[in-house]
Amino acid sequence: MAGICAVGGAIGYAKGRSVPSLVAGVGIGAVYWYAGLRIQRNEDHGHDLALAASSLLLFAMGPKALRTRAPVPIAMSTLGTASGAYYSKKAYQDRYGV
């Protein structure tokens, strides 16, 4: 997810000179990267952080996907939903030991 978001932001910038796309893509990608690092090291709150990044991605791209019906916002909001569901489950398992 980190790479997908960072590359997506770079492509958004390259296609439309959209600085917000670049900043958001690289920023969310960095949060995913840091969360992945915490998960890999078995540190606390890695899944929670990844869930927050997934939620941010969904809430940023969801309205744009509904408004424009463009393939990239639809794909990114779908990825945000899927990764949010996954990280929500993992965060629950971490917290409650299920």
The first five atom37 places (N, CA, C, CB, O) and aatype in JSON, in Angstrom:
{
  "aatype": [12, 0, 7, 9, 4, 0, 19, 7, 7, 0, 9, 7, 18, 0, 11, 7, 1, 15, 19, 14, 15, 10, 19, 0, 7, 19, 7, 9, 7, 0, 19, 18, 17, 18, 0, 7, 10, 1, 9, 5, 1, 2, 6, 3, 8, 7, 8, 3, 10, 0, 10, 0, 0, 15, 15, 10, 10, 10, 13, 0, 12, 7, 14, 11, 0, 10, 1, 16, 1, 0, 14, 19, 14, 9, 0, 12, 15, 16, 10, 7, 16, 0, 15, 7, 0, 18, 18, 15, 11, 11, 0, 18, 5, 3, 1, 18, 7, 19],
  "atom_mask": [
    [1, 1, 1, 1, 1],
    [1, 1, 1, 1, 1],
    [1, 1, 1, 0, 1],
    [1, 1, 1, 1, 1],
    [1, 1, 1, 1, 1],
    [1, 1, 1, 1, 1],
    [1, 1, 1, 1, 1],
    [1, 1, 1, 0, 1],
    [1, 1, 1, 0, 1],
    [1, 1, 1, 1, 1],
    [1, 1, 1, 1, 1],
    [1, 1, 1, 0, 1],
    [1, 1, 1, 1, 1],
    [1, 1, 1, 1, 1],
    [1, 1, 1, 1, 1],
    [1, 1, 1, 0, 1],
    [1, 1, 1, 1, 1],
    [1, 1, 1, 1, 1],
    [1, 1, 1, 1, 1],
    [1, 1, 1, 1, 1],
    [1, 1, 1, 1, 1],
    [1, 1, 1, 1, 1],
    [1, 1, 1, 1, 1],
    [1, 1, 1, 1, 1],
    [1, 1, 1, 0, 1],
    [1, 1, 1, 1, 1],
    [1, 1, 1, 0, 1],
    [1, 1, 1, 1, 1],
    [1, 1, 1, 0, 1],
    [1, 1, 1, 1, 1],
    [1, 1, 1, 1, 1],
    [1, 1, 1, 1, 1],
    [1, 1, 1, 1, 1],
    [1, 1, 1, 1, 1],
    [1, 1, 1, 1, 1],
    [1, 1, 1, 0, 1],
    [1, 1, 1, 1, 1],
    [1, 1, 1, 1, 1],
    [1, 1, 1, 1, 1],
    [1, 1, 1, 1, 1],
    [1, 1, 1, 1, 1],
    [1, 1, 1, 1, 1],
    [1, 1, 1, 1, 1],
    [1, 1, 1, 1, 1],
    [1, 1, 1, 1, 1],
    [1, 1, 1, 0, 1],
    [1, 1, 1, 1, 1],
    [1, 1, 1, 1, 1],
    [1, 1, 1, 1, 1],
    [1, 1, 1, 1, 1],
    [1, 1, 1, 1, 1],
    [1, 1, 1, 1, 1],
    [1, 1, 1, 1, 1],
    [1, 1, 1, 1, 1],
    [1, 1, 1, 1, 1],
    [1, 1, 1, 1, 1],
    [1, 1, 1, 1, 1],
    [1, 1, 1, 1, 1],
    [1, 1, 1, 1, 1],
    [1, 1, 1, 1, 1],
    [1, 1, 1, 1, 1],
    [1, 1, 1, 0, 1],
    [1, 1, 1, 1, 1],
    [1, 1, 1, 1, 1],
    [1, 1, 1, 1, 1],
    [1, 1, 1, 1, 1],
    [1, 1, 1, 1, 1],
    [1, 1, 1, 1, 1],
    [1, 1, 1, 1, 1],
    [1, 1, 1, 1, 1],
    [1, 1, 1, 1, 1],
    [1, 1, 1, 1, 1],
    [1, 1, 1, 1, 1],
    [1, 1, 1, 1, 1],
    [1, 1, 1, 1, 1],
    [1, 1, 1, 1, 1],
    [1, 1, 1, 1, 1],
    [1, 1, 1, 1, 1],
    [1, 1, 1, 1, 1],
    [1, 1, 1, 0, 1],
    [1, 1, 1, 1, 1],
    [1, 1, 1, 1, 1],
    [1, 1, 1, 1, 1],
    [1, 1, 1, 0, 1],
    [1, 1, 1, 1, 1],
    [1, 1, 1, 1, 1],
    [1, 1, 1, 1, 1],
    [1, 1, 1, 1, 1],
    [1, 1, 1, 1, 1],
    [1, 1, 1, 1, 1],
    [1, 1, 1, 1, 1],
    [1, 1, 1, 1, 1],
    [1, 1, 1, 1, 1],
    [1, 1, 1, 1, 1],
    [1, 1, 1, 1, 1],
    [1, 1, 1, 1, 1],
    [1, 1, 1, 0, 1],
    [1, 1, 1, 1, 1]
  ],
  "atom_positions": [
    [[0.83, -1.2, 0.0], [0.0, 0.0, 0.0], [0.87, 1.25, 0.0], [-0.94, 0.0, 1.21], [0.51, 2.26, -0.61]],
    [[2.02, 1.18, 0.69], [2.89, 2.35, 0.75], [3.35, 2.71, -0.65], [4.1, 2.08, 1.66], [3.29, 3.88, -1.05]],
    [[3.81, 1.73, -1.39], [4.29, 1.98, -2.74], [3.19, 2.42, -3.69], [0.0, 0.0, 0.0], [3.39, 3.32, -4.5]],
    [[2.03, 1.78, -3.58], [0.91, 2.13, -4.46], [0.51, 3.59, -4.24], [-0.29, 1.2, -4.2], [0.31, 4.32, -5.21]],
    [[0.4, 4.01, -2.99], [0.0, 5.39, -2.7], [1.05, 6.39, -3.16], [-0.26, 5.56, -1.2], [0.72, 7.43, -3.74]],
    [[2.32, 6.09, -2.9], [3.39, 7.01, -3.29], [3.48, 7.13, -4.8], [4.73, 6.54, -2.72], [3.61, 8.24, -5.33]],
    [[3.42, 6.02, -5.51], [3.48, 6.06, -6.97], [2.23, 6.74, -7.52], [3.62, 4.64, -7.55], [2.32, 7.5, -8.48]],
    [[1.08, 6.47, -6.93], [-0.15, 7.12, -7.37], [-0.09, 8.63, -7.22], [0.0, 0.0, 0.0], [-0.55, 9.36, -8.1]],
    [[0.48, 9.1, -6.12], [0.64, 10.54, -5.93], [1.58, 11.14, -6.95], [0.0, 0.0, 0.0], [1.35, 12.24, -7.46]],
    [[2.66, 10.42, -7.26], [3.62, 10.9, -8.25], [3.0, 10.94, -9.64], [4.86, 10.01, -8.25], [3.25, 11.87, -10.41]],
    [[2.21, 9.93, -9.97], [1.54, 9.92, -11.27], [0.52, 11.05, -11.35], [0.85, 8.57, -11.52], [0.39, 11.7, -12.39]],
    [[-0.21, 11.28, -10.25], [-1.17, 12.39, -10.23], [-0.48, 13.73, -10.46], [0.0, 0.0, 0.0], [-1.02, 14.62, -11.12]],
    [[0.7, 13.86, -9.9], [1.46, 15.09, -10.11], [1.96, 15.18, -11.54], [2.64, 15.17, -9.13], [1.89, 16.25, -12.16]],
    [[2.46, 14.08, -12.08], [3.0, 14.08, -13.44], [1.92, 14.36, -14.48], [3.68, 12.75, -13.73], [2.17, 15.07, -15.46]],
    [[0.73, 13.81, -14.28], [-0.34, 13.99, -15.25], [-0.96, 15.38, -15.19], [-1.4, 12.96, -15.03], [-1.2, 16.0, -16.22]],
    [[-1.22, 15.85, -13.99], [-1.96, 17.1, -13.88], [-1.27, 18.2, -13.1], [0.0, 0.0, 0.0], [-1.89, 19.22, -12.79]],
    [[0.0, 18.01, -12.77], [0.74, 18.98, -11.96], [0.01, 19.28, -10.66], [0.96, 20.28, -12.76], [-0.01, 20.42, -10.18]],
    [[-0.6, 18.23, -10.1], [-1.38, 18.37, -8.87], [-0.47, 18.16, -7.66], [-2.57, 17.37, -8.86], [-0.14, 17.03, -7.31]],
    [[-0.08, 19.25, -7.04], [0.75, 19.17, -5.84], [0.0, 18.48, -4.7], [1.21, 20.58, -5.4], [0.61, 17.7, -3.98]],
    [[-1.31, 18.74, -4.51], [-2.02, 18.01, -3.45], [-1.99, 16.49, -3.65], [-3.45, 18.49, -3.38], [-1.91, 15.75, -2.68]],
    [[-2.07, 16.03, -4.89], [-1.98, 14.58, -5.14], [-0.63, 14.04, -4.73], [-2.24, 14.28, -6.63], [-0.53, 12.97, -4.13]],
    [[0.41, 14.77, -5.05], [1.76, 14.34, -4.69], [1.94, 14.3, -3.18], [2.8, 15.27, -5.32], [2.45, 13.31, -2.64]],
    [[1.53, 15.36, -2.51], [1.7, 15.44, -1.05], [0.86, 14.36, -0.36], [1.29, 16.84, -0.54], [1.34, 13.68, 0.54]],
    [[-0.39, 14.21, -0.79], [-1.27, 13.21, -0.16], [-0.78, 11.8, -0.44], [-2.7, 13.37, -0.66], [-0.75, 10.97, 0.48]],
    [[-0.41, 11.5, -1.67], [0.05, 10.17, -2.02], [1.32, 9.78, -1.27], [0.0, 0.0, 0.0], [1.41, 8.7, -0.7]],
    [[2.29, 10.68, -1.28], [3.54, 10.4, -0.58], [3.31, 10.38, 0.94], [4.62, 11.44, -0.95], [3.9, 9.57, 1.65]],
    [[2.47, 11.27, 1.43], [2.19, 11.31, 2.87], [1.5, 10.05, 3.37], [0.0, 0.0, 0.0], [1.92, 9.47, 4.37]],
    [[0.45, 9.63, 2.68], [-0.25, 8.41, 3.09], [0.66, 7.19, 2.89], [-1.57, 8.24, 2.29], [0.65, 6.26, 3.69]],
    [[1.44, 7.21, 1.81], [2.4, 6.13, 1.59], [3.41, 6.05, 2.72], [0.0, 0.0, 0.0], [3.78, 4.95, 3.14]],
    [[3.86, 7.2, 3.21], [4.82, 7.21, 4.33], [4.19, 6.66, 5.6], [5.33, 8.64, 4.57], [4.86, 5.97, 6.37]],
    [[2.92, 6.96, 5.82], [2.23, 6.42, 7.01], [2.11, 4.91, 6.9], [0.83, 7.07, 7.17], [2.33, 4.19, 7.87]],
    [[1.75, 4.41, 5.7], [1.7, 2.97, 5.5], [3.07, 2.33, 5.71], [1.18, 2.64, 4.09], [3.17, 1.27, 6.33]],
    [[4.12, 2.96, 5.2], [5.47, 2.43, 5.36], [5.84, 2.34, 6.84], [6.48, 3.32, 4.61], [6.36, 1.32, 7.29]],
    [[5.57, 3.41, 7.58], [5.9, 3.42, 9.01], [5.08, 2.37, 9.76], [5.65, 4.82, 9.61], [5.59, 1.7, 10.66]],
    [[3.8, 2.24, 9.39], [2.96, 1.22, 10.03], [3.5, -0.17, 9.73], [1.49, 1.34, 9.55], [3.54, -1.03, 10.61]],
    [[3.91, -0.41, 8.49], [4.47, -1.7, 8.12], [5.75, -1.99, 8.88], [0.0, 0.0, 0.0], [6.0, -3.14, 9.27]],
    [[6.55, -0.97, 9.09], [7.78, -1.12, 9.87], [7.46, -1.51, 11.31], [8.6, 0.18, 9.84], [8.11, -2.39, 11.88]],
    [[6.46, -0.86, 11.89], [6.06, -1.19, 13.27], [5.48, -2.61, 13.35], [5.02, -0.16, 13.78], [5.74, -3.32, 14.32]],
    [[4.72, -3.01, 12.36], [4.16, -4.36, 12.34], [5.29, -5.39, 12.23], [3.15, -4.53, 11.18], [5.3, -6.39, 12.94]],
    [[6.23, -5.12, 11.34], [7.35, -6.04, 11.13], [8.19, -6.22, 12.4], [8.23, -5.54, 10.0], [8.7, -7.31, 12.67]],
    [[8.33, -5.15, 13.16], [9.13, -5.2, 14.39], [8.31, -5.62, 15.61], [9.75, -3.84, 14.66], [8.83, -5.62, 16.73]],
    [[7.05, -5.98, 15.41], [6.14, -6.36, 16.49], [5.98, -5.26, 17.53], [6.64, -7.63, 17.16], [5.85, -5.54, 18.72]],
    [[5.99, -4.03, 17.09], [5.76, -2.89, 17.99], [4.26, -2.61, 18.06], [6.54, -1.63, 17.51], [3.49, -3.02, 17.2]],
    [[3.89, -1.9, 19.11], [2.47, -1.58, 19.32], [1.94, -0.62, 18.26], [2.27, -0.99, 20.7], [2.68, 0.19, 17.7]],
    [[0.65, -0.74, 17.99], [-0.16, 0.19, 17.21], [0.19, 0.26, 15.72], [-0.04, 1.54, 17.78], [-0.19, 1.22, 15.06]],
    [[0.9, -0.73, 15.19], [1.17, -0.76, 13.76], [-0.09, -0.93, 12.93], [0.0, 0.0, 0.0], [-0.3, -0.23, 11.95]],
    [[-0.93, -1.87, 13.35], [-2.18, -2.1, 12.61], [-3.14, -0.93, 12.79], [-2.86, -3.39, 13.08], [-3.89, -0.59, 11.87]],
    [[-3.12, -0.31, 13.95], [-3.97, 0.87, 14.17], [-3.57, 2.0, 13.24], [-3.89, 1.33, 15.65], [-4.42, 2.69, 12.67]],
    [[-2.28, 2.2, 13.09], [-1.77, 3.25, 12.22], [-2.12, 2.96, 10.76], [-0.24, 3.39, 12.38], [-2.5, 3.87, 10.02]],
    [[-1.99, 1.7, 10.34], [-2.36, 1.33, 8.98], [-3.86, 1.49, 8.76], [-1.93, -0.12, 8.68], [-4.28, 1.87, 7.67]],
    [[-4.65, 1.2, 9.78], [-6.1, 1.41, 9.68], [-6.42, 2.89, 9.52], [-6.81, 0.85, 10.93], [-7.31, 3.26, 8.74]],
    [[-5.71, 3.74, 10.23], [-5.92, 5.19, 10.1], [-5.57, 5.65, 8.68], [-5.08, 5.96, 11.14], [-6.28, 6.47, 8.1]],
    [[-4.48, 5.13, 8.13], [-4.08, 5.5, 6.77], [-5.12, 5.01, 5.76], [-2.69, 4.91, 6.44], [-5.44, 5.72, 4.81]],
    [[-5.65, 3.8, 5.97], [-6.68, 3.27, 5.08], [-7.95, 4.1, 5.14], [-7.0, 1.82, 5.44], [-8.57, 4.37, 4.11]],
    [[-8.33, 4.52, 6.34], [-9.52, 5.36, 6.49], [-9.32, 6.71, 5.82], [-9.84, 5.57, 7.98], [-10.22, 7.21, 5.16]],
    [[-8.15, 7.29, 5.99], [-7.84, 8.56, 5.35], [-7.89, 8.43, 3.83], [-6.47, 9.07, 5.8], [-8.42, 9.31, 3.15]],
    [[-7.34, 7.35, 3.31], [-7.36, 7.12, 1.88], [-8.8, 6.98, 1.38], [-6.56, 5.86, 1.52], [-9.15, 7.56, 0.35]],
    [[-9.6, 6.23, 2.08], [-11.0, 6.05, 1.68], [-11.77, 7.37, 1.72], [-11.68, 5.02, 2.58], [-12.49, 7.69, 0.78]],
    [[-11.62, 8.12, 2.79], [-12.38, 9.35, 2.92], [-11.87, 10.46, 2.01], [-12.34, 9.83, 4.34], [-12.61, 11.39, 1.7]],
    [[-10.62, 10.36, 1.56], [-10.1, 11.33, 0.6], [-10.52, 10.99, -0.82], [-8.58, 11.41, 0.7], [-10.86, 11.87, -1.61]],
    [[-10.48, 9.7, -1.16], [-10.74, 9.3, -2.55], [-12.18, 8.9, -2.82], [-9.84, 8.16, -2.91], [-12.64, 8.96, -3.96]],
    [[-12.92, 8.5, -1.78], [-14.3, 8.08, -1.98], [-15.19, 9.12, -2.63], [0.0, 0.0, 0.0], [-15.84, 8.82, -3.64]],
    [[-15.24, 10.35, -2.1], [-16.08, 11.37, -2.75], [-15.65, 11.69, -4.18], [-16.07, 12.63, -1.93], [-16.49, 11.93, -5.04]],
    [[-14.34, 11.69, -4.42], [-13.86, 11.95, -5.78], [-14.25, 10.81, -6.72], [-12.33, 12.13, -5.79], [-14.58, 11.05, -7.88]],
    [[-14.22, 9.58, -6.22], [-14.64, 8.43, -7.03], [-16.12, 8.52, -7.38], [-14.35, 7.12, -6.28], [-16.5, 8.24, -8.52]],
    [[-16.93, 8.91, -6.43], [-18.37, 9.05, -6.69], [-18.67, 10.2, -7.64], [-19.13, 9.25, -5.38], [-19.56, 10.12, -8.48]],
    [[-17.91, 11.28, -7.5], [-18.14, 12.48, -8.32], [-17.67, 12.29, -9.76], [-17.45, 13.67, -7.7], [-18.39, 12.65, -10.69]],
    [[-16.48, 11.75, -9.95], [-15.89, 11.7, -11.28], [-16.06, 10.36, -11.99], [-14.44, 12.0, -11.19], [-16.02, 10.31, -13.22]],
    [[-16.27, 9.29, -11.24], [-16.33, 7.94, -11.8], [-15.07, 7.57, -12.58], [-17.55, 7.82, -12.71], [-15.1, 6.73, -13.49]],
    [[-13.96, 8.19, -12.23], [-12.68, 7.91, -12.88], [-12.09, 6.63, -12.3], [-11.7, 9.1, -12.7], [-12.32, 6.32, -11.13]],
    [[-11.33, 5.88, -13.09], [-10.82, 4.59, -12.62], [-9.84, 4.68, -11.45], [-10.16, 3.89, -13.75], [-9.88, 3.83, -10.56]],
    [[-8.97, 5.67, -11.44], [-7.97, 5.74, -10.36], [-8.61, 6.04, -9.01], [-6.92, 6.81, -10.68], [-8.31, 5.34, -8.05]],
    [[-9.48, 7.03, -8.89], [-10.12, 7.24, -7.58], [-10.97, 6.05, -7.14], [-10.99, 8.49, -7.63], [-11.04, 5.74, -5.95]],
    [[-11.62, 5.37, -8.09], [-12.4, 4.18, -7.74], [-11.47, 3.09, -7.22], [-13.2, 3.67, -8.96], [-11.77, 2.45, -6.21]],
    [[-10.36, 2.87, -7.9], [-9.41, 1.84, -7.47], [-8.82, 2.18, -6.1], [-8.28, 1.68, -8.51], [-8.69, 1.3, -5.25]],
    [[-8.45, 3.43, -5.89], [-7.84, 3.81, -4.62], [-8.84, 3.72, -3.47], [-7.28, 5.22, -4.71], [-8.48, 3.31, -2.37]],
    [[-10.08, 4.11, -3.71], [-11.07, 4.0, -2.63], [-11.42, 2.54, -2.36], [-12.35, 4.79, -3.0], [-11.71, 2.18, -1.22]],
    [[-11.4, 1.69, -3.39], [-11.6, 0.26, -3.19], [-10.46, -0.34, -2.39], [-11.73, -0.45, -4.54], [-10.68, -1.14, -1.47]],
    [[-9.23, 0.03, -2.72], [-8.07, -0.43, -1.95], [-8.13, 0.07, -0.51], [-6.77, 0.04, -2.61], [-7.79, -0.66, 0.42]],
    [[-8.58, 1.32, -0.32], [-8.73, 1.85, 1.03], [-9.75, 1.07, 1.84], [0.0, 0.0, 0.0], [-9.56, 0.83, 3.03]],
    [[-10.84, 0.68, 1.18], [-11.87, -0.11, 1.86], [-11.36, -1.5, 2.22], [-13.11, -0.23, 0.97], [-11.54, -1.96, 3.34]],
    [[-10.71, -2.15, 1.26], [-10.22, -3.52, 1.5], [-9.12, -3.53, 2.57], [-9.67, -4.12, 0.19], [-9.14, -4.37, 3.47]],
    [[-8.18, -2.6, 2.46], [-7.1, -2.58, 3.46], [-7.64, -2.14, 4.81], [-5.96, -1.65, 3.01], [-7.14, -2.58, 5.85]],
    [[-8.64, -1.28, 4.82], [-9.26, -0.87, 6.09], [-9.93, -2.04, 6.78], [0.0, 0.0, 0.0], [-9.83, -2.19, 8.0]],
    [[-10.61, -2.88, 6.01], [-11.24, -4.06, 6.59], [-10.19, -5.01, 7.16], [-12.1, -4.79, 5.54], [-10.36, -5.55, 8.25]],
    [[-9.1, -5.21, 6.41], [-8.04, -6.1, 6.85], [-7.38, -5.57, 8.13], [-6.99, -6.28, 5.75], [-7.23, -6.3, 9.1]],
    [[-6.98, -4.31, 8.12], [-6.28, -3.76, 9.28], [-7.21, -3.59, 10.47], [-5.66, -2.42, 8.92], [-6.75, -3.62, 11.62]],
    [[-8.48, -3.41, 10.23], [-9.43, -3.38, 11.33], [-9.47, -4.73, 12.04], [-10.84, -3.0, 10.83], [-9.47, -4.8, 13.27]],
    [[-9.52, -5.8, 11.25], [-9.51, -7.14, 11.83], [-8.22, -7.4, 12.59], [-9.7, -8.19, 10.73], [-8.25, -7.93, 13.7]],
    [[-7.08, -7.03, 12.0], [-5.8, -7.26, 12.65], [-5.65, -6.43, 13.93], [-4.65, -6.95, 11.68], [-5.1, -6.92, 14.92]],
    [[-6.12, -5.2, 13.92], [-6.06, -4.36, 15.12], [-6.92, -4.96, 16.22], [-6.51, -2.93, 14.8], [-6.53, -4.95, 17.39]],
    [[-8.09, -5.47, 15.87], [-8.96, -6.11, 16.84], [-8.28, -7.35, 17.44], [-10.31, -6.5, 16.18], [-8.32, -7.57, 18.65]],
    [[-7.65, -8.14, 16.57], [-6.95, -9.32, 17.05], [-5.78, -8.95, 17.96], [-6.45, -10.16, 15.87], [-5.54, -9.62, 18.97]],
    [[-5.06, -7.9, 17.62], [-3.96, -7.45, 18.48], [-4.47, -7.01, 19.85], [-3.2, -6.29, 17.82], [-3.88, -7.33, 20.88]],
    [[-5.56, -6.29, 19.83], [-6.08, -5.71, 21.07], [-6.69, -6.75, 21.98], [-7.1, -4.66, 20.76], [-6.48, -6.72, 23.19]],
    [[-7.46, -7.68, 21.39], [-8.22, -8.62, 22.21], [-7.68, -10.05, 22.16], [-9.66, -8.62, 21.77], [-8.26, -10.95, 22.78]],
    [[-6.6, -10.28, 21.45], [-5.96, -11.58, 21.43], [-6.79, -12.69, 20.82], [0.0, 0.0, 0.0], [-6.67, -13.85, 21.22]],
    [[-7.6, -12.34, 19.89], [-8.47, -13.33, 19.24], [-7.72, -14.03, 18.15], [-9.73, -12.68, 18.67], [-8.28, -14.9, 17.48]]
  ]
}
